[in-house]
Amino acid sequence: IRDIGVTGVQTCALPICAARQGWLVVHGLSMLSLVLIGWIGWRTLSFAGPLAGLLGAIAPAAISGNSYSFFQGQFSILCMGLISLQWLLLRRRRPLAAGLCWAAAMLKPQIALAFAMPLLWRRRRRGLLLGAATLLLLSGLALAHTGVAPLRFLQVWLNPERMDYVKAGNFNLMALFGGWSVYLLPLLFGLALAGWFLYRWLDRRRLISGLGRSQRPTTAAASSLAMQGLCAVIGCLALYHHPYDNIMLYPALLAVF
């Protein structure tokens, strides 16, 4: 210890300080995300009374895997907070801001990818284009900063032997395909289209809510909730996830309630 000196001690302490700051940022934003998610749960179910609203507020926070997400310092809850912002911004007809939130949530693509479906609407596609352009720009900056050639990047991620890690998560289509899940994108596109057509069929037949007309949320709110729940289920069944990603299912949980 005496041989290190003052300069050495300061240099060694810097990574510890940076890691602590990162821990505070991730956990602080995750807590804010849980508050936002709980508020959405309250607003979604409070039409049925204060007890139902309380159930909606605390149910997402009690989802299995949340505590493990905090313990591991995962971005799962934070990403769902951004998806929740996307949801609210789309309700307020602000597709560009919603697209930026979706792009930020792509920090975990296995969560955010399926939630691009609400941006496929004609008046929302500019938000999807802005989000995709933002992701492309950030990817280019990352490749330039790390000195990795774009072709090398694609070669690594199109190698089936590197995709064996998908078998370690919850059971899903990627785990079923194993290493060949790199070719799952066309199937996901088909699932997204099927989900979109199913949603439109349910919307036309007014099956998005089984409640009576006097005891249900507005059509816009129920329609938005049904769409978010559908995205959550498709993403969970199709893509690789660990239990700490279960928070992505909270829109489906609220829709069931």
N, C-alpha and C positions, 0 to 999 in steps of 0.2 A: 504493500500500500504506500509506503514512504517513497518508493521509486517512481510512482505515477506523477506526482507533482500537481500543481494547481491547474495547469492547462489540460492535463490529461483527465483530471476529474471533471472539468467543465465539458470536455468533449464527450465523455462517457455519459454524462447526465443529460445531454441534449436529446438523444433518442427516447429516454424515459419520459422527459417532459412532453415531447411531441406525441408519444403514445397516450399519455394521460389526457392531453388536449383532444386528441381524436376520440378517446373513450367518452369524454364529456359531451362532445358534439353529437356523436351517434346516439348516445343514451338520452340526451336532452331533446333532440329532434324526434326520437322514438316516443318519448313521453308526450310531447306535443301532438304527435300523430294519434296516439291512443285517445287523447282528449277530443280531438276532432272526430275520430271514429265513434267515440261514445256519444258525442253531440248529435251526429247523424243518426245513430241508433235511437236516441231519444226523440228526435224530430220525426222519425219514420213511424214509430209505434205509439206516440203520445195521443193520437186521435182516439185510441181505444181506452184512454184513461191513464192516470199517473203511474199505476203499477206496471202497466204494459210499457209505458215509456221508460221506466226504470229498468225493466228487463232488457229493452233495446239498448240502453246505455251501458249496462255492465256485461252483457253477453259477449260482445266482441273482445273485451279486455280479459275475459275468462277462458278464451280459446286455448286449447292445449298447444303448447309449444311457445307461447309468448315469453314465459320465464326463461326458457332455454335460449330464445333469441337474444334476450338481454345478457344472459350469461356469456354467450359466444360473441357478443358484439356484432350480430348480424344486422343487415339493412332491411330485413323483411317488413317490420312494422313501419319504418320510415318510408319505404316504397309504397305501402298501402295508404299512408297519409297523403302522398303525392297523387296516388290514384283517386283518393277521395276528393282532393282539390280539383282534379280533372272532372270528376263527376259533378261537383257543384258548379264549376265554370261552364260546363256544357248546359246545365240547367238554366244558367243565366245568359246563354247564347254568346259565349266568348270562346270560340273555337281555337283562336290563335294561342291564347294563354293556356287553354286546356292541352293543346299539342305540346307546349313547352313542359308542362307538368308531366305529361306522358313520357317525353324524352328524358327527363330527369329520373323518373321511376324506372327507366330501362337500365339503371344501375344494377338491377336484378332482372334480366330479360325473362327468366322463367316465371316471374310474377307478372310483369307489365305487358308482355307481348300480346296476350289474349285480350287485354283491355284496350287494344287499338281498334276493336270492332266498332265501338260507338262513334269513332271518328270516320267511319266509312260512309256516313250519310252525306248527301250531296252538299249541304250547306256547311258541313264540318270538315270536308276533305282538305281544305287549306290548312287547318290545324294539324292534320296528319302529315301534310307535305312539309310544314314548318318543323314539326318534331323530327321527321326523318332527315331533313336537311341539317338540323342541329346535331343529330347523332352522327351523321356523316362527317360534319366539320370537326366534332370532338374526336372522332376516331382518327381522322387525318392528323390532328394535332398530337394525339397520343403516339401514333406510329412515328411521326417526325421526331418527337421528343425522345423516344426510346431507340430510335435508329433501326426499326424493324421494317423490312420491305413489305408492301401490301401483298405481293404474291406469296411471300413466305408465310404471312399471317393466314391467308386463305388455305394454303397447303396444310398447315397444322390443323386447322379446324375442319377440314374435309377429310381427315384421316380417320377411318373407323376405329383404328386401334386406340385412339386417344379418347374415345367416348365410353369406355367401360365404366367410368365413374357413375354413369346414370343408373346403374344397377343397385347403387348403395342407398338410394332415396326411397320415397314412397312408391308403390306400384303405379305405373303409368305406361303410356304407349312408348315413350322413349326407352324405358327399361325393357319392354317387350321386344323392341327392335334391337336392343343392345348397341353394339358399335355401329350398326348401320342406321342409327337414328339420325345421322347427319343428313340423310335423304328424306327426313320426315316432313320437311317444310311444305312440299306439295300436299301432303295429307292434312297438315294443319290448315292450309289455305282452304281446302275442301270442307274441313270441319267448321271453319269460320263462316263460309258461305252458307252451309247447312244451318248453323245457329242463327244467322241473320234471317234466313227465310222462315225458320221456325218462329222466331220472335215476331216477324211481320204477320204471320198467320195467327199467332196468339193475340196480337194486338188488334187485328181486324175482328176477331171473334169475341173480343172483350173477355178473354180467359186469363188475363194477367192478374186478376184478383178475384177470389171466390167470395169476397165479402159483399154484403148488401150495399146498395147505392148510398144509403144514408150513413154507413159506417165504414167507409173506405177512404183512403187518401185520394187526392185529385188524380185524374187520369195520367197527367204528365209525370207526377211523382211515382205512381205505380209502374208506369211504363219504363221510366229510367231505372227503377230498382230491379225490375225483371231483367232488363238488359245487363245490368252490372252483375246480377247473380248468375246469369247465363255465361257471361265471360269468365267468371270465377270458376265455375264448374268445368268448362271446356279447358281452361288453362291448367287446372289441377289434374284432370284426367290425361291430358296430352303431354305435359312437360315434366321434366325432372324437378322433384322437390324433396326437401327434408321436412321433418315435423315442425321445425321452427318457421316454415313458410305457411302454416295453416291459417294464419291471419287473413290470407287472401280470400278465404271462403266466407268472410263475414257478410258481404252483400247477399250471398245465397242464403245464409242463416236468417237475415232480416226478412228476406222474401218469403221464406218458409213460415216464419212467425206471422 
